[in-house]
Amino acid sequence: MAGLIRRSDVDEVRARTNIADVIGDYVTLKSAGVGSLKGLCPFHDERSPSFNVRPGVGYFHCFGCGEGGNVYDFLMKIDHVTFPEAVERLAARIGYELHYEEGGRSAEERGNRARILAANTAAEAFFRSQLGTPEAQPGRAFLGERGFDAAAAARFGVGFAPKGAALAAALRGQGFTEDELVAAGLLGRRERGDVYPRFRSRLIWPIRDTTGQTVGFGARRLLDEDQGPKYLNTPETAVYHKANVLYGLDLAKRDISRQKQVVVVEGYTDVMAAHLAGVTTAVATCGTAFGVDHIKMIRRILGDSEQNAVATAAEVVFTFDGDAAGLNAAAKAFEEESRFNAQTFVAVAPDGLDPCDLRLRRGDGAVRALIESRKPMFEFIIRRTFSGFDLDSAEGRVQALRAAAPVVAGIRDQALLTEYARLLARWLGSDPTEVLNAVRAAARGASGGRRGASGAVRGASGAERDSRPPHEDDGAAPPPEAAARPAITLGSLGRDPNTRLEVEALQALLQYPAEVGPELAGRVVASAFADPSLAVVRDAVAVQLGVAGDPGWIDEVVAEAPEPYRGLVRELAVSPIPGRPETIALTVRSVAASVVDRELLRRKKDALGALQRIERDAEPERFAELQRELVALDAERTRLRGE
């Protein structure tokens, strides 16, 4: 975590950043009217551009998929970074020095991190340059034997670490100190104080975070005289934590987000083979078992939450070798299955080949077919449970049912649980009612909840009841909430003239508050709105009108609006207003004035109606009061038109 960045700095960085410049690094933007830019949305596939950016208000919104927000939101969505990381990246982009509250990283620590990242970048370039040297021939042979050519090596940044002090000498020549190289894990330090290169005569893979920064390296043994482990990774450093990185995620994240699928393989060459075969959502752990922190990363990219309806279609596919170690890894992954809302699957090649060997022997199509042949995680685990029992005997079937029932009981979806109970009965050749009763008994437990197969506390309904404190973020699925009201969008509004005017008036207030002016804006938000949804937005604008035009004021309006209307606020903040740049101020004031004039006409109509309903002689004072009100309203309308 980056620590607590001062709020004033957060606002200042956003105010100094042109959102169009940042988004322009990812999307080709073209003019779409006054102060508006448009391009193809990076968050979903589309042929006609519906992705709008309003640099003047610092906001973006896609009218196709509904994604929207400020520049920080964009970076968090596109690169899957945290909020502090997004702020730090933009601050570095504009050369702004951030200040941290108590608990944030010190300047020295931030400097050390920056130097480690710089050293890793320089080391990666050095390793890659060495792959073509005579000394690296064993590395090139290793790649070639596995079907990887020079283009594949370049695509994944594969390099070679020579023996001796060549790396240290090269990086010292670039200004890095010995201590910095030790801190980066590129050099090791013995007890007597001298240093040595950590990677020697090994094939090297750069390990990058989600933003593409190189945080560490994985090294493969090549020579028989190398007595070290088969794979050697960077040790824990200030930037590299093996439990928080997935190899290939920087390359796969965009397709994972779009396809709503992630394929978890076991090694660097498996990731390479999968991507080259067209499975571009493949990632791998780096020298550690797949765990909770990895799940958090994947869930964030998949959008895997109870609140996100898209998550129900998301898939996590685990591939494992067919040997005992692979099966044990599958069982370990199953223990964490309940932390996903996405559907989990297992893909194991019939002959136990990993994706790299499968591609080498049978081609790219075989790798794609492996993923397509995936089986649901529960089915895989249940069938694996059966392997220890003699299903030809009555005793064996009973024992198998007792072992498998808790697995099925761990399924949270009740409809799915019932279906798996039926499948379990069919696989065992047992009575479906008896099997379902056994599953329900396993779910209930003696005290209303016991540990299911995944380790979570489950009650009779099969729903998880996590034993950890509710505020602890461990990557587990949040509890289901009541069905939310469908989001309101511009497309769901009416097309009558009154609604159109109200839409344009809110666009004017949100996008050009300074041009409308505080007095006229105040009169707009005090006017009656015919459309109830737009009236909700009007009220949110009214509450925050005092900070109109300040950095982030759109965010304040969004936060003020109820959840179903927040997307509508974002749409109004970016949808273009017809007109020419030189007349936009006149246009927005005219629209705002039209709403106020409509309100004055409504009040005039009410006053005329009241005047007609009373007798002048019976209520002379009330009659005179209404006449004065009508004169005042006409005078006000005249002044309004003259402004």
Sequence and secondary structure as in RCSB ss.txt:
>XXXX:A:sequence
MAGLIRRSDVDEVRARTNIADVIGDYVTLKSAGVGSLKGLCPFHDERSPSFNVRPGVGYFHCFGCGEGGNVYDFL
MKIDHVTFPEAVERLAARIGYELHYEEGGRSAEERGNRARILAANTAAEAFFRSQLGTPEAQPGRAFLGERGFDA
AAAARFGVGFAPKGAALAAALRGQGFTEDELVAAGLLGRRERGDVYPRFRSRLIWPIRDTTGQTVGFGARRLLDE
DQGPKYLNTPETAVYHKANVLYGLDLAKRDISRQKQVVVVEGYTDVMAAHLAGVTTAVATCGTAFGVDHIKMIRR
ILGDSEQNAVATAAEVVFTFDGDAAGLNAAAKAFEEESRFNAQTFVAVAPDGLDPCDLRLRRGDGAVRALIESRK
PMFEFIIRRTFSGFDLDSAEGRVQALRAAAPVVAGIRDQALLTEYARLLARWLGSDPTEVLNAVRAAARGASGGR
RGASGAVRGASGAERDSRPPHEDDGAAPPPEAAARPAITLGSLGRDPNTRLEVEALQALLQYPAEVGPELAGRVV
ASAFADPSLAVVRDAVAVQLGVAGDPGWIDEVVAEAPEPYRGLVRELAVSPIPGRPETIALTVRSVAASVVDREL
LRRKKDALGALQRIERDAEPERFAELQRELVALDAERTRLRGE
>XXXX:A:secstr
    B HHHHHHHHHHS HHHHHTTTS  EE STT EEE  SSS  SS  EEEETTTTEEEETTT  EE HHHHH
HHHH   HHHHHHHHHHHHT    B TTS  HHHHHHHHHHHHHHHHHHHHHHHHTTSGGGHHHHHHHHHTT  H
HHHHHTT EEE SSSHHHHHHHTTT  HHHHHHTTSEEE TTS EEES  SEEEEEEE TTS EEEEEEEE  TT
  S SEEE    SS  GGG  BTHHHHHHHHHHHTEEEEESSHHHHHHHHHTT TTEEE SSS   HHHHHHHHH
HHT STT GGGGG EEEEE  SSHHHHHHHHHHHHTGGG SSEEEEE  TT   HHHHHHHH HHHHHHHHHT E
EHHHHHHHHHHTTS TTSHHHHHHHHHHHHHHHHT S HHHHHHHHHHHHHHHT  HHHHHHHHHHHHH TTS E
E TTS EE TT  B  SS TT  SS              GGGS  SHHHHHHHHHHHHHHH HHHH HHHHHHHH
TS  SSHHHHHHHHHHHHHGGGTTSTTHHHHHHHHS HHHHHHHHHHHHS  SS GGGHHHHHHHHHHHHHHHHH
HHHHHHHHHHHHHS TTTSHHHHHHHHHHHHHHHHHHHHHHH 
